[in-house]
């Protein structure tokens, strides 16, 4: 086994670091796919814990970037043959806007997203997201779902990518082992859930919706969450079997979708 060799990088414009310098993850993926390069694309993981969980999830680490002044060892799962670029302070500042970052950045190879059929095969409790395009909210939803016992997440085409750097960081890397899939645009995308026998529950702050704790027991339940602000679109709302709400107190009318997801995931798992 060879020893890991750090590769010093002093130039912020070094082409080897282009993946880390200013390109949004989805823009990078689209560029790679359009040019016929790595058709599976890549994503960036930030921080030792997130990088380690991506490795535990079976994703291939292409190369990593660390602070050139780092003395702490890298996660044990980082292979000895993985290129590790040790960046000087000007390079780190160019990447992060500061002289430091969260320990390390890892560039990973993407894998094909699982099919809906795969994700639903053994699932009993599922979250469906419509229009949740903020990576932070997607990360919170993934972490809440994983921590509170939900089995899978379905995302419509307008939702942010769970593998975006910010989303996977907020999720603390849980997305790398949590089942998720993409649906067709809603409400048509709900048909696969209907065919699989799911009760479809739409979360809404509407005062005439039932308390989420009163959702009837059902073997398979899919809870639909909408975007921050306008919530679930009306056609999707109309397609749900039940509309449910989280009871609010005082003058507060609703929660941030990430916070609502945590409460809803807990409530969902209490329905037997």
C-alpha positions as CSV (number, residue, x, y, z in Angstrom):
1,X,0.0,0.0,0.0
2,X,1.4,3.4,-1.0
3,X,1.4,6.4,1.4
4,X,-0.8,9.3,0.6
5,X,1.1,12.1,-1.0
6,X,-0.2,15.7,-0.6
7,X,0.1,17.7,-3.8
8,X,0.9,21.4,-3.0
9,X,-1.2,23.9,-5.0
10,X,-0.3,27.6,-4.8
11,X,-2.2,29.0,-7.8
12,X,-5.9,29.8,-7.4
13,X,-6.2,29.3,-11.1
14,X,-4.7,25.9,-11.2
15,X,-7.0,23.9,-13.6
16,X,-6.8,20.8,-11.4
17,X,-9.0,22.7,-8.9
18,X,-11.6,24.0,-11.4
19,X,-14.2,21.8,-9.9
20,X,-13.9,23.6,-6.6
21,X,-13.6,27.2,-8.0
22,X,-17.0,28.9,-8.4
23,X,-18.9,26.3,-10.4
24,X,-22.2,25.3,-8.9
25,X,-22.5,21.5,-8.6
26,X,-25.4,21.3,-11.1
27,X,-23.7,23.6,-13.6
28,X,-20.6,21.3,-13.4
29,X,-22.7,18.2,-14.0
30,X,-24.5,19.7,-17.0
31,X,-21.1,20.8,-18.4
32,X,-19.7,17.3,-18.0
33,X,-22.7,15.7,-19.6
34,X,-22.9,18.1,-22.4
35,X,-19.2,17.6,-23.3
36,X,-19.5,13.8,-23.2
37,X,-17.1,13.5,-20.3
38,X,-18.0,11.8,-17.1
39,X,-21.7,11.1,-17.9
40,X,-22.5,10.3,-14.3
41,X,-21.2,13.7,-13.2
42,X,-19.6,14.7,-10.0
43,X,-20.6,16.4,-6.7
44,X,-18.7,18.1,-3.9
45,X,-18.8,17.0,-0.3
46,X,-17.6,19.4,2.4
47,X,-16.2,18.5,5.7
48,X,-14.6,15.3,7.1
49,X,-17.8,13.8,8.4
50,X,-19.7,14.3,5.1
51,X,-16.7,13.0,3.1
52,X,-16.5,10.0,5.3
53,X,-20.2,9.3,5.0
54,X,-20.0,9.6,1.2
55,X,-17.3,7.0,1.2
56,X,-19.3,4.7,3.5
57,X,-22.2,5.1,1.1
58,X,-20.1,3.6,-1.6
59,X,-19.4,6.8,-3.7
60,X,-16.0,7.0,-5.4
61,X,-13.7,9.8,-4.3
62,X,-11.9,11.2,-7.3
63,X,-9.7,13.7,-5.5
64,X,-9.8,15.9,-2.4
65,X,-8.7,19.4,-1.4
66,X,-7.4,20.3,2.1
67,X,-5.8,23.3,3.7
68,X,-2.1,23.1,3.1
69,X,-1.5,23.9,6.8
70,X,-3.7,21.0,8.0
71,X,-1.9,18.6,10.4
72,X,-4.9,16.4,11.4
73,X,-5.1,13.1,9.7
74,X,-7.7,12.6,7.0
75,X,-10.6,10.2,7.4
76,X,-9.4,6.6,7.4
77,X,-11.5,5.7,4.4
78,X,-9.6,8.1,2.1
79,X,-7.5,5.8,-0.1
80,X,-3.7,6.2,-0.2
81,X,-3.9,6.5,-4.0
82,X,-6.5,9.4,-3.9
83,X,-5.0,12.7,-5.1
84,X,-5.1,15.1,-2.2
85,X,-4.4,18.8,-3.1
86,X,-2.9,20.8,-0.3
87,X,-4.0,24.4,-1.0
88,X,-2.1,27.5,0.1
89,X,-4.1,30.3,1.9
90,X,-4.8,32.3,-1.4
91,X,-6.4,29.3,-2.9
92,X,-8.6,28.6,0.1
93,X,-9.6,32.3,0.1
94,X,-10.5,32.1,-3.6
95,X,-12.7,29.0,-2.9
96,X,-14.4,30.0,0.3
97,X,-14.0,33.8,0.6
98,X,-12.1,33.1,3.8
99,X,-8.7,31.7,4.8
100,X,-10.3,28.4,6.1
101,X,-12.8,25.8,5.1
102,X,-14.5,22.9,6.8
103,X,-11.5,20.6,7.0
104,X,-11.6,19.2,3.5
105,X,-13.5,19.1,0.2
106,X,-14.0,15.9,-1.7
107,X,-14.9,15.6,-5.4
108,X,-17.0,12.4,-5.9
109,X,-18.4,10.5,-8.8
110,X,-22.2,10.5,-9.1
111,X,-24.2,7.3,-9.4
112,X,-27.5,6.9,-11.2
113,X,-30.4,7.9,-9.1
114,X,-32.5,5.0,-7.9
115,X,-35.9,4.4,-9.6
116,X,-39.1,5.1,-7.8
117,X,-39.9,1.3,-7.9
118,X,-36.6,0.6,-6.1
119,X,-37.2,3.2,-3.5
120,X,-40.8,2.3,-2.8
121,X,-40.3,-1.5,-2.8
122,X,-40.1,-1.9,1.0
123,X,-41.1,1.6,2.1
124,X,-44.0,2.3,4.5
125,X,-43.6,5.9,5.2
126,X,-42.4,8.3,2.5
127,X,-41.9,12.1,2.2
128,X,-42.7,13.7,-1.2
129,X,-41.3,17.2,-1.9
130,X,-42.7,19.5,-4.5
131,X,-40.8,22.7,-5.5
132,X,-38.4,22.6,-2.5
133,X,-35.5,24.3,-4.4
134,X,-33.5,25.6,-1.4
135,X,-30.6,23.2,-0.8
136,X,-30.6,23.9,3.0
137,X,-34.3,22.9,3.3
138,X,-33.7,19.7,1.3
139,X,-30.8,18.9,3.6
140,X,-33.0,19.4,6.7
141,X,-35.7,17.3,5.2
142,X,-33.3,14.4,4.5
143,X,-31.7,14.6,7.9
144,X,-35.2,14.7,9.6
145,X,-36.5,11.8,7.6
146,X,-33.5,9.7,8.2
147,X,-33.4,10.4,11.9
148,X,-37.1,9.9,12.6
149,X,-37.6,6.7,10.8
150,X,-39.1,7.7,7.4
151,X,-38.1,5.2,4.8
152,X,-37.6,7.3,1.6
153,X,-37.8,10.7,-0.1
154,X,-39.3,11.5,-3.5
155,X,-38.4,14.8,-5.1
156,X,-40.2,16.4,-8.0
157,X,-38.1,17.8,-10.9
158,X,-38.1,21.3,-9.4
159,X,-36.6,20.3,-6.1
160,X,-32.9,21.0,-5.3
161,X,-30.4,18.1,-5.7
162,X,-29.7,16.4,-2.3
163,X,-26.1,15.9,-3.4
164,X,-25.4,19.7,-3.7
165,X,-22.7,20.7,-1.4
166,X,-24.9,22.7,1.0
167,X,-27.7,20.1,1.1
168,X,-25.4,17.2,1.9
169,X,-23.6,19.3,4.5
170,X,-26.8,20.3,6.3
171,X,-27.9,16.6,6.1
172,X,-24.6,15.7,7.7
173,X,-24.1,13.2,4.8
174,X,-27.2,11.2,5.6
175,X,-28.3,11.5,2.0
176,X,-25.5,9.2,0.9
177,X,-27.3,6.2,2.5
178,X,-30.9,7.4,2.5
179,X,-33.2,6.2,-0.3
180,X,-34.4,8.9,-2.7
181,X,-35.8,9.1,-6.2
182,X,-37.1,11.7,-8.7
183,X,-40.8,11.7,-9.7
184,X,-42.5,13.1,-12.7
185,X,-44.0,16.6,-12.2
186,X,-46.8,16.5,-9.6
187,X,-49.6,15.7,-9.4
188,X,-48.9,13.1,-12.2
189,X,-45.9,11.9,-10.2
190,X,-48.2,10.7,-7.4
191,X,-49.6,7.9,-9.5
192,X,-46.7,5.6,-8.7
193,X,-47.6,6.0,-5.0
194,X,-51.3,5.3,-5.7
195,X,-50.4,2.2,-7.6
196,X,-48.3,1.1,-4.7
197,X,-51.2,1.5,-2.2
198,X,-50.0,4.7,-0.5
199,X,-52.4,7.1,1.3
200,X,-51.4,10.5,0.1
201,X,-51.5,13.2,2.8
202,X,-50.8,16.9,1.8
203,X,-49.3,19.1,4.5
204,X,-50.9,22.6,4.6
205,X,-51.4,25.4,7.1
206,X,-55.1,25.7,5.9
207,X,-57.4,26.0,9.0
208,X,-59.9,23.5,7.6
209,X,-57.2,20.7,7.3
210,X,-57.2,18.0,9.9
211,X,-54.7,17.8,12.7
212,X,-51.8,15.7,11.5
213,X,-52.1,13.6,14.6
214,X,-55.6,12.6,13.4
215,X,-54.5,11.1,10.1
216,X,-56.0,7.6,10.0
217,X,-53.8,4.5,10.4
218,X,-52.7,3.1,7.1
219,X,-50.1,0.6,6.1
220,X,-48.4,3.0,3.6
221,X,-48.5,6.8,3.9
222,X,-46.9,9.4,1.7
223,X,-46.7,12.9,3.1
224,X,-46.4,15.7,0.5
225,X,-44.5,18.9,1.4
226,X,-44.5,22.1,-0.6
227,X,-42.1,24.9,-1.3
228,X,-41.3,27.7,1.1
229,X,-43.9,30.5,0.7
230,X,-46.6,29.2,-1.7
231,X,-46.6,25.6,-0.4
232,X,-48.1,22.8,-2.4
233,X,-49.5,23.7,-5.7
234,X,-53.3,23.6,-6.0
235,X,-53.5,20.7,-8.5
236,X,-51.3,18.6,-6.3
237,X,-53.3,19.6,-3.2
238,X,-56.5,18.6,-5.0
239,X,-55.0,15.2,-5.8
240,X,-54.2,14.3,-2.2
241,X,-56.4,11.9,-0.2
242,X,-56.2,14.0,3.0
243,X,-55.1,17.5,3.9
244,X,-53.3,17.7,7.2
245,X,-51.9,20.6,9.3
246,X,-49.5,21.1,12.2
247,X,-51.5,23.0,14.9
248,X,-50.0,26.5,15.5
249,X,-50.3,28.7,18.5
250,X,-50.5,32.4,18.8
251,X,-50.2,34.5,15.6
252,X,-47.8,32.1,13.9
253,X,-49.5,30.6,10.8
254,X,-46.9,28.1,9.7
255,X,-43.3,26.7,10.1
256,X,-40.4,26.8,7.7
257,X,-40.6,23.8,5.5
258,X,-37.5,22.3,7.0
259,X,-38.9,22.6,10.6
260,X,-42.3,21.4,9.4
261,X,-40.7,18.4,7.9
262,X,-39.1,17.4,11.2
263,X,-42.4,17.7,13.1
264,X,-44.3,15.9,10.3
265,X,-41.8,13.1,10.1
266,X,-42.2,12.5,13.9
267,X,-46.0,12.6,13.6
268,X,-45.9,10.3,10.6
269,X,-44.1,7.6,12.5
270,X,-46.7,7.7,15.3
271,X,-49.5,6.7,12.9
272,X,-50.0,3.0,13.2
